[in-house]
Amino acid sequence: MKVSNLEPNSKVINLVVEIESLEEPTITPTEQKVQEGIVSDDTGQVKISLWNEHVGVFKTGDKISMSSG
């Protein structure tokens, strides 16, 4: 699957992407850690949100596999 194949509210994904940028982590009112960023492949870019144990694990330029299910 490629970024260009994603549709709003996609339930099933299986992507290998590169992290283009990451914002500074924040804490939600319910004490959850969240970090927003942009990932891409050769077909496009998409915004992601990393939560809790995934915050601070990755850096710009990392290639990651994202999957659901």
C-alpha positions in Angstrom: 0.0 0.0 0.0 1.1 3.6 -0.7 0.2 6.9 0.8 -1.7 7.8 -2.4 -4.0 4.8 -1.7 -5.1 6.1 1.7 -8.7 7.3 2.1 -10.2 9.3 5.0 -10.8 7.0 8.0 -8.9 4.1 6.5 -9.2 1.2 8.8 -6.6 -1.2 7.2 -3.2 0.2 6.4 0.2 -1.3 5.7 2.7 1.4 4.8 6.5 1.9 4.8 7.1 5.6 5.1 9.9 8.1 5.9 9.4 10.7 8.7 9.7 14.1 7.1 9.1 16.2 10.2 8.0 15.9 13.9 6.6 18.6 16.1 7.5 19.0 19.8 5.5 16.6 21.9 2.6 17.9 24.0 0.5 16.7 26.9 -3.3 16.5 26.5 -5.6 17.5 29.4 -6.0 13.8 30.2 -2.2 13.5 30.6 -1.7 11.6 27.3 1.5 12.4 25.4 1.1 13.2 21.7 3.4 14.2 18.9 2.3 15.2 15.4 4.3 14.8 12.2 4.5 14.3 8.5 5.4 11.0 6.8 5.9 10.3 3.1 6.6 7.8 0.4 7.2 8.2 -3.3 3.5 8.9 -3.9 2.7 11.6 -1.3 2.6 12.9 2.3 0.3 12.4 5.2 0.0 13.8 8.7 0.3 11.4 11.7 -0.1 11.5 15.4 2.1 9.5 17.7 0.7 8.6 21.1 2.2 7.8 24.5 4.9 5.1 24.2 5.6 6.1 20.6 6.4 9.7 21.4 10.1 10.5 21.3 11.0 7.2 19.8 11.5 8.3 16.2 13.4 11.1 14.5 13.3 12.9 11.1 14.6 10.7 8.4 13.6 7.4 10.0 11.9 4.8 7.8 9.0 3.2 9.6 6.4 0.5 8.9 2.9 1.4 9.9 0.1 -1.2 10.0 -3.3 -1.8 11.6 -5.2 -4.8 12.5 
